[in-house]
Amino acid sequence: MMEVALRPIDDSDLDALFEMMRDPESVRMAAFTAKDPDDRAAFDAHMAKIRALPDADNRAITVDGRLVGSIASFVLEGDTEVTYWISRSYWGQGIAGRALALLLAMVPVRPVFAGAASDNAGSIKVLQRAGFVIIGTDTGFANGRNAVIEETRLRLD
């Protein structure tokens, strides 16, 4: 069985994370992404900013020691949110769910919120398996689709 683990993001992870987060199919699925996934300077500035936030916990996801994605909790407008990104080559293997369980065990705050493009059934299923419940939908501009789309909002108490 694969060993899924979380660890702090190292500077040496940034090249691989940048490549994961610019994969066109992953960007389309995630939808709510960077304005230009190919802009390395913007990626580096964003990563430096979020890694310095005192109320955020950004982690690398590893499988058997190999970097396969990232996961984070952060505070947005007073609410604790979670987000994750798994390399497309690892989709469908239960990694996001195991990583989310590990992160939630480290985050004592409840409720915790999450969102996903409403057509991203895989991500919504991961969140629901972790105990999140759908609390509604919203619409917003999704850079990854260059369109306004529906987002499903979820909450874990």
C-alpha positions in Angstrom: 0.0 0.0 0.0 1.2 3.5 -0.8 2.4 5.7 2.1 0.8 9.1 1.8 2.5 11.7 3.9 2.5 15.5 4.4 5.6 17.6 5.0 6.5 21.3 4.7 7.0 22.6 1.2 10.7 23.0 0.5 12.2 25.4 -2.1 13.3 22.3 -4.0 9.6 21.4 -4.5 8.8 24.6 -6.4 9.9 23.5 -9.9 7.8 20.3 -9.7 4.8 22.0 -8.2 4.9 24.7 -10.9 4.8 22.0 -13.6 1.9 20.2 -11.9 -0.1 23.4 -11.6 0.3 24.3 -15.2 -0.9 21.0 -16.7 -3.7 22.0 -19.0 -6.2 19.3 -18.0 -5.5 19.8 -14.3 -6.0 23.6 -14.7 -9.3 23.0 -16.5 -10.5 20.6 -13.8 -9.5 22.8 -10.9 -10.9 25.9 -12.7 -10.1 28.4 -10.0 -6.4 28.8 -10.7 -3.8 31.4 -11.3 -4.6 33.9 -14.0 -1.7 32.6 -16.1 -0.5 29.1 -15.1 2.6 29.5 -17.3 3.8 32.7 -15.4 6.7 31.4 -13.3 7.3 34.8 -11.7 3.7 35.1 -10.6 3.8 31.5 -9.3 7.0 32.1 -7.3 5.5 35.4 -5.8 2.3 33.6 -4.9 4.2 30.7 -3.2 6.4 33.1 -1.3 3.3 35.0 -0.1 1.3 32.0 1.0 4.2 30.2 2.6 4.7 33.3 4.8 1.1 33.6 6.0 0.9 33.0 9.7 -2.6 31.5 9.5 -1.9 29.1 6.6 -0.5 25.6 6.7 1.0 24.7 3.3 2.2 21.1 2.8 3.7 18.9 0.2 1.9 15.6 -0.4 4.3 12.7 -0.9 3.6 9.1 -1.9 6.4 6.7 -0.8 8.6 9.8 -0.4 7.8 11.2 -3.9 6.3 14.6 -4.3 2.8 14.3 -5.9 1.0 17.5 -5.0 0.2 20.1 -2.3 -2.4 20.7 0.2 -3.2 23.7 2.4 -5.4 25.2 5.0 -5.7 29.0 5.1 -8.0 31.7 6.4 -10.1 33.7 3.9 -12.5 36.4 5.2 -12.4 34.8 8.7 -13.2 31.3 7.5 -10.7 28.4 7.4 -10.6 26.8 3.9 -8.7 23.8 2.5 -7.4 23.3 -1.0 -5.3 20.6 -2.6 -3.6 19.8 -6.0 -2.7 16.3 -7.0 -0.5 15.6 -10.1 -2.8 14.3 -12.8 -0.8 11.1 -13.1 -1.9 10.2 -9.5 -5.6 11.0 -9.9 -8.0 8.3 -8.9 -5.7 6.5 -6.4 -7.2 7.8 -3.1 -4.2 10.1 -2.5 -6.3 13.3 -2.2 -8.6 11.7 0.4 -5.7 10.4 2.5 -3.8 13.7 2.3 -7.0 15.6 3.3 -7.5 13.3 6.3 -4.0 14.0 7.4 -4.4 17.8 7.0 -7.7 17.8 8.8 -6.1 16.0 11.7 -3.7 18.9 12.0 -6.3 21.7 11.7 -8.2 22.0 15.0 -10.6 24.7 13.7 -14.1 23.9 12.8 -16.0 24.6 10.7 -13.7 24.2 7.7 -14.8 25.2 4.2 -13.9 24.1 0.7 -15.0 24.7 -2.8 -14.8 23.0 -6.2 -16.0 23.6 -9.7 -19.5 22.0 -9.6 -18.5 19.7 -12.5 -15.4 18.4 -10.7 -17.2 15.3 -9.3 -13.9 13.7 -8.2 -13.0 16.6 -5.9 -16.5 16.9 -4.5 -16.5 13.2 -3.8 -13.1 13.5 -2.0 -14.5 16.2 0.2 -17.8 14.4 1.0 -15.9 11.2 1.9 -13.9 13.4 4.4 -17.2 14.5 6.0 -17.8 17.8 4.2 -21.4 18.5 3.3 -22.6 20.7 0.4 -23.9 24.0 1.7 -24.7 25.6 -1.6 -23.3 27.0 -4.9 -21.9 30.2 -6.0 -20.7 31.6 -9.3 -17.3 33.1 -10.0 -14.8 33.8 -12.7 -12.6 30.7 -13.2 -9.2 31.5 -14.7 -8.8 27.9 -15.7 -11.8 28.1 -18.0 -11.8 31.8 -18.8 -15.4 31.9 -17.9 -17.9 32.4 -15.0 -18.8 28.9 -13.7 -20.7 27.4 -10.8 -18.7 26.4 -7.7 -20.0 24.0 -5.1 -19.3 25.1 -1.5 -18.8 22.6 1.2 -18.5 22.7 5.0 -17.1 20.3 7.7 -18.2 20.9 11.2 
